[in-house]
Amino acid sequence: MVFVKVRDGESIEDALRRFKRECERNGILKEIKRREHFLPPSVKRKLRQQENLRKLRRLKRRRVHR
Protein backbone atom coordinates (compact mmCIF):
# COMPACT_ATOMS: atom_id res chain seq x y z
CA MET A 1 0.00 0.00 0.00
CA VAL A 2 1.37 3.40 -0.97
CA PHE A 3 0.98 6.31 1.44
CA VAL A 4 1.91 9.91 0.76
CA LYS A 5 1.61 12.52 3.48
CA VAL A 6 0.98 16.06 2.32
CA ARG A 7 3.88 18.21 3.54
CA ASP A 8 3.48 21.69 5.01
CA GLY A 9 3.05 24.19 2.21
CA GLU A 10 2.79 21.45 -0.46
CA SER A 11 -0.04 21.66 -2.95
CA ILE A 12 -2.40 18.78 -3.55
CA GLU A 13 -1.14 18.56 -7.14
CA ASP A 14 2.45 18.03 -5.94
CA ALA A 15 1.34 15.38 -3.45
CA LEU A 16 -0.66 13.64 -6.17
CA ARG A 17 2.38 13.71 -8.46
CA ARG A 18 4.48 12.09 -5.69
CA PHE A 19 1.75 9.49 -5.14
CA LYS A 20 1.68 8.59 -8.84
CA ARG A 21 5.47 8.31 -8.90
CA GLU A 22 5.42 5.97 -5.89
CA CYS A 23 2.74 3.83 -7.53
CA GLU A 24 4.89 3.57 -10.65
CA ARG A 25 7.96 2.60 -8.62
CA ASN A 26 6.07 -0.12 -6.78
CA GLY A 27 4.65 -1.58 -10.00
CA ILE A 28 1.05 -1.09 -8.94
CA LEU A 29 -0.13 0.18 -12.34
CA LYS A 30 1.58 -2.70 -14.13
CA GLU A 31 -0.12 -5.16 -11.78
CA ILE A 32 -3.53 -3.55 -12.35
CA LYS A 33 -3.12 -3.78 -16.11
CA ARG A 34 -1.99 -7.40 -15.83
CA ARG A 35 -5.05 -8.34 -13.76
CA GLU A 36 -7.49 -6.36 -15.89
CA HIS A 37 -8.42 -9.40 -18.00
CA PHE A 38 -8.31 -13.05 -17.03
CA LEU A 39 -5.91 -15.20 -19.04
CA PRO A 40 -6.21 -18.96 -18.80
CA PRO A 41 -3.00 -20.77 -17.81
CA SER A 42 -2.64 -22.25 -21.30
CA VAL A 43 -2.64 -18.76 -22.85
CA LYS A 44 -0.15 -17.47 -20.25
CA ARG A 45 2.15 -20.39 -21.04
CA LYS A 46 1.90 -19.73 -24.77
CA LEU A 47 2.70 -16.02 -24.31
CA ARG A 48 5.71 -16.86 -22.13
CA GLN A 49 6.99 -19.30 -24.75
CA GLN A 50 6.63 -16.70 -27.50
CA GLU A 51 8.49 -14.13 -25.40
CA ASN A 52 11.29 -16.61 -24.72
CA LEU A 53 11.60 -17.35 -28.44
CA ARG A 54 11.85 -13.62 -29.18
CA LYS A 55 14.59 -13.26 -26.57
CA LEU A 56 16.51 -16.20 -28.01
CA ARG A 57 16.32 -14.81 -31.54
CA ARG A 58 17.53 -11.43 -30.31
CA LEU A 59 20.48 -13.04 -28.52
CA LYS A 60 21.39 -15.07 -31.61
CA ARG A 61 21.36 -11.92 -33.76
CA ARG A 62 23.62 -10.10 -31.33
CA ARG A 63 26.09 -12.99 -31.25
CA VAL A 64 26.24 -13.18 -35.06
CA HIS A 65 26.99 -9.47 -35.41
CA ARG A 66 29.94 -9.57 -33.00
Buried (B, 14 or more C-beta within 10 A) or exposed (E): EEEBEEEEEEEEEEBEEBBBEEBEEEEBEEEEEEEEEEEEEEEEEEEEEEEEEEEEEEEEEEEEEE
